[in-house]
Amino acid sequence: MSDKQQKATAYWKENVRYLFMLLIIWFVVSYGAGILFKDALDTFQIGGFKLGFWFAQQGSIYVFVVLIFVYVRLMNKLDKKYGYNE
């Protein structure tokens, strides 16, 4: 395998690893906090609403938007690391 192919394969593997990590975080926040851990989180309140309800309605969306920015930052670093930056 050529050096260019090895570099592309390593880049893609690291990219997929980042995607899986971020998707797991999003799953835990959206499904876990909004459904599985709802009863435990409902003992706390944020803005007058139970925390489990807030995560189900708003929190998972906010976390998703933050994860988009985290992904952009990670990919910019990855692009520079492998020489794919513009």
N, C-alpha and C positions, 0 to 999 in steps of 0.2 A: 504494500500500500504506500502511496506517495505521501510526502510530508503534508501536502495540501489537504489530502483526504483525512489524514490523522488529525490534523488541526480542526477540520470541519466536524469530524466525529466527536472529538472531545468537546467542542463548542456545543454541539447538539445535546450531548449527554448532560452537560452542566445546565443547559437551558431547561431540559425536561425535569431535572432534579429541582430547579427553582419552581417550575410550574407545579409539581406535585406538592412541594412544601407549602406554597401559597394556597393551593386548592384545599389542602388539609386544614389549614388555618381557617379558611372561609367556611368549610363544612362544619368545623367544630363551633364556630361562632353562630352560624345561621341555624344549623340543625340542632347542635348541642345546646347552645344558650337559649334558643327560642322554643325548643320542644323538650329535649331530654332533661335539661337542668332547670327548666322553668320554675318548678316548685321551690327549689332551693334559692333561686335568684329572686323570687317574688317576696322574699323576706326583706329585701332592700328596695328603696324607691329612688327614682331619678326624675326630677321635674314633676313630682306628684304622681307618677305612674310606677307600677311595679316593674322591677328591672327585667324580669322574664318577658313581660309583655312588650317593654320598650325594645329589647333585643329582637323580638319577633317582628316588630313593626318598623323600627328605625335603625337599630344598632347594626344589624347585619348589612344594611345598605351602606352605612358609613364605613364599616370595616372593609367592604368590597371596594369602595372608592379609594381608601387608603392603600389597600393592596395593589391597586392599579399603579399608584405612584411608586410604591415599593418595587413593583415589577419593572417599571421604566428605569428606575435607578439601578437595579441589579443588572438589567440588560445593557445599560450604558457602560457599566463597569466591565461586563463580560465582553462587550464589543471591543473595548480598549485593550483588554487582556489578550484577545486573540487577533487583534489588528483589523477588525472589521468596522472600526469607527469611521465616521465621515470626515 
